[in-house]
Structures are given as structure tokens and as C-alpha cells.
């Protein structure tokens, strides 16, 4: 379908997802800013996730979407409409974001083409730039950049960076106590649960790994987690382990979380936003993927080492595990191999890890 090619003066980028998704907007926003240095580029993200939008100089206005509050949603749409965007780039790909793209009034509306199923028909019609859907999804950052290339915007790299605000760095120093640059024991930061508990590592596996690592090294551990089920999971992970060497970190702001990750010598986790933060901060990290596609979500970071355990659900063509199969994807993980790898990371070594081997 034909679309206008004139240089845009105002661009709306839509990414109404979670913290990690918003963090990974950086390469797309950077490409747009490089292509159109004088354009006004705004980002529409879910309210509460704007804290992860670290793209200095790339965004003029961040518009938080007040999901679930209809009067405020309507006011937000009116504000978007008043901005008179030339382009609307939908990097979300759901019904809500497609509707916002249409209501923006933008002449060029770019979004992902979906298979011609009845429930996708109207969504495909919402866009006049829509690259065809791949059978195998590329990495999410590359997927964003491919959509921009379809609009004539060349990529400007895939790097994602984070900087810790000084006030958060001071908070982390107080939380952790005095740690000198030399002579302090290694610090491992772990985030092993997710709001989708099917992504969470089994507590018994975590206890075995941490027991081995703590017995081998003078390492101390910070374990961050969310509320409710994630808090229960974290307590189960550290049950019986030395309390003087493990500290739980709950109720953190985004700034506090990234400051603790930045203070650590290595990161261990599952497929969550903190994983992407650790990669953006340049930390050596070990990440486990179960019911999510590692090729689509892995960190694009030279120091990253993603351990992938084959999942029968994904082999059959699904993008996640069915309800009730929590932990199924991680049953083949080798706790000794994980301990070996973490020991190497904490010692700044780079040795290969056996992945997906039975225990």
C-alpha cells in the first residue's frame, strides 16, 4: 500500500508493554533521531513503565497510557490527536495500540502484518506500512528496526545503555554497606522470578546453586523480587542459607533496582526486565529461558551468556507454556554447571557452560 514519503515533523512511537520492552526501545528511537534530527519524537508507553525509557536526546515527550482508566484514556487520545503526528510507529502490535495508531490521524501508520485470520483483519487495515509476518521472529530489537526500515529509516545500532542516577548510586551504597573497590568479596545480584511465575527458576535448584557458590567463594548475594508470589518464591530460594551473606531486596524503585545491579560483579536471572538492565549496564550475566523464546528476547550484549533449556511447548510452535506447567522448562538444568559458570563470572573468567544437560 502506498504511504506518504515526506519528511515527518512529528512522530509517535507506541510501545504499550512492560519495563523491559520499554528499555529495548532505545535502538529504534536512536535510529529515528539520527534520521530526523529536527523532528519531534514522542513515545507512548504504559503508565509506570516510562521510568525505563532511557534514551537521552531521542524523545521530546513521554506520554503515559493510563490503562484501565477510560476517562483518562480518552483524554490521552485527545492529546495525541491534538499533536497532529505525521507518523505513528506501532511497535506493540495489539488491538489497543492499533486503535491508537488510527485515532492519531497520522498519514503514515506502520505496524506488524499479521496472518489473515478473522480477528487480525481489521488490525492489518489500521496500517499503511506493514512488513509481512515472519514464521521465525527475529530478536525484538531487530524486529523494531525492520519495521523502521520499511518506513525508510536506516538502523543506527542495536546497543542499549543505562546510567545510574547519582542519588540511586548513593542509595545502593547505603543499602549494601561499605564495599571498597578492592578487597571486598564478590557481589552477585540475582532476580529469579517474574510476574509470569512460569519463568521463575525452581527454588530447590536455586538453593543448590547458591549453596555451592557460597561454599566455593566469599560471595555475597542480593536477591531482588516483586510482591506476592514473587516474594514467596524469593523466601523459598534462600531458606536455610546463611543470612549474613544473602540479602533480599523488595519494594525497589526502578532506579534502586538498577543501582543494585550496577554495584554487582555479576548477574543471574530469568527472562525479566532486570535481565535487560544488567545487559545494558554491561554486567557479565547468566540468564535462563524457559517458556519464552531466547532468540527473540536474549540480551544483545557481548558479555551475556544465555542458558537455553529446550521446552516441549515451544517446540510445538507455541510462544509460552500452558497454565499449570510452571518449572517444567527448567527440569533439565544442571545445578553444578550453573554453579561453575557463576563462579567463573564472579572471578571475571569466561568459560563455556554446558546447557540443558540433565542433572
Buried (B, 14 or more C-beta within 10 A) or exposed (E): EEBEEEEBEBBBBBBBBBBBBBBBBBBBBBBBBBBBEEBBBBBBBBBBBBBBBBBEEBBEEBBBBBBEEEEBBEEBBEEBEEBEBBBBBBBBBEEBBBBBBBBBBBBBBBBBBBEEEEEBEEBBEBBBBBBEBEEEBEBBBBBBBBBBEBBEBEBBEBEBBBEBEEEBBEBBEEBBEEEEEEEBEBBBBBBBBBBBBBBBBBBEBBBBBBBBBBEBBEBBBBBBBBEEBBBBBBBBBBEEBEEEBBBBBEEBEBBBBBBBBBBBBBBBBBBBBBBBBBBBBBBBBBBBBBBBBBEBBBBBBEBBBBBBBEBEBBEEEEEBBEEEBBBBBBEBBBBEBBBBBBBBBBBEEEEEBEBBEEE
